[in-house]
Amino acid sequence: MKTNRKWLLGLFTLVLSMTIIISGCGSNNNNGGSNTAANGGQSDNGSAEQTEKPAEPVTITYSQWGTAEELQRTQELLNKFMEANPSITVKLEGKDWGSYWDGLTANAAGGTLPDVFKTSYAFIEKYAELGIFKELDGPLADNNFDLNNIDQSLLGLHKYNGKQVSLPIDANVIVWYYDKAIFADPKKNPKNAPVPSLEPTWNEIIDIATKLTLDKNGKNPGEAGFDGNNIVQWGMSVSPGSTMDWFLEPELWSNGAKLVNDDGSLALNTPEAREVLDFFIDATKKKINTTPAQIEGLGGQVNLGITTGKVAMNPGGNWNTTNFKEAKVDYGITYLPKFKENKTVVQPAGIAISSNTKHEDAAYKLLAWLAGPEGQTELAKQGYSIPANKAASDAYIATAGEANKIFLDAQQFGIISPFTVKKTDLVWTYGEQSLKNPLAGDGDVDAAIKDLESKLK
């Protein structure tokens, strides 16, 4: 009997323990399904169960400027985002450049800003003063967004008062192009001038440009009988007075100077700055560089000089490769020529969140996707824009080719010179009027600088 009692007692204890265990499992499921979650979203018998409440559907607006083709490429990116985030619908609003900014100003005044919108580095201060940007430092930190893959030269252009208000999504850079056909043709290169090195100095470029500038008799500047009034080929084409923001400014930085001071005032009256200005004036007077009038005769765009077959070298942006291919120019690329240091301008467009968005979480997801590895990789695969995020570098090279890697490498030389309202006025309103001809040796540079200084006060 003792044995039977012990056996019954043991059986009772076993049944009680199983009851407790089963009861405990049921309790966990009633309090959020932790057992299901531990099994990867399935019950013990393998059937799928809903472990999380699906996100509420939300619709947000995204606005940018651009051509029909550019807007189509953006729509393709947004479609990819929506595939990855099915609860978020993004409506694209596109406008041309001029009406875009007018509309953004009106939206800011009326409180009807898009949830997410494209920005230009050149207008950060102007629109930050209207209060349209949501500061991003907090959300970026909270979501562990990796900023290490974006150069500080790009991030710095999208800050206001030290705060990140936009994230760069592309990185257009300025480089130095040359026409390989001119260098390879003995008739066009009778002095056998070498192609520019990867990091050319201005002394090197001046020597090459002198050898490649030819009059109708095949003579170079400096040679006896050279006819400067009948030039058929120029060694280079630059116009510092009409390309201040993307050519003159990095060349000033290369010599330890600036275009504008930190307070927005003009900075062209320093010895370092005047050395740069005088250098380009001298190059034009020597006839190895095109004058503004000659540039007009060649089509009007200094960065397309080599497409004419009459210019050996010119500065330009990465976007000009499309123009050169269309013109069937076999072009080479180097960094911008330097005085003391390698410098260039990186012109990144950015993505911002409006300060009054009612869908902050969805807006942040879109911004982080477009500026992060996933969206940037999709951008790179399109082959049109250089991604600002270096996590997409391999995808860009795979699409654009190894020769275009220089555009990624050049970002390291980008200057951090944010646009202020005064600088915008200088570059696009007053500067070219005052400096275009004087910096080509036709006019009084001192008077032009004095005039600009008064306008920027």
Buried (B, 14 or more C-beta within 10 A) or exposed (E): EEEEEEEEEEEEEEEEEEEEEEEEEEEBBEEEBEBBBEBEEBEEEEEEEEBEEEEEEBEBBBBBBBEEEBBEBBBEBBEBBBEEBEEBBBEBEBBEEEEBBEBBBEBBEEEEBBBBBBBBBBBBBBBBEBEBBBBBEEBBEEEEBEBEBBBEBBBBBBBBEEEBBBBBBBBBBBBBBBBBBBBEEEEBBBEEBEBBEEBBBBEBBBBBBBBBBBBEEEBBBEEEEBEEEEBEBBBBBBBBBBBBBBBBBBBBBBBBBBBBEEEBEBBBBBEBBBBBBEBBBEBBBBBBBBBBEBBEEBEEBBBBBBBBBBBBBBBBBBBBBEBBEEEEBBBBBBBBBBBEEBBBBBBBBBBBBBBBBEBBEBBBBBBBBBBBBBBBBBBBBBBBBBBBBBBBBEBBBEBBEEEBBBBBEBBEBBBBBBBBEBBBBBBEEBBBBBBBBBBBBBBEBEEBBBBBBEBBE
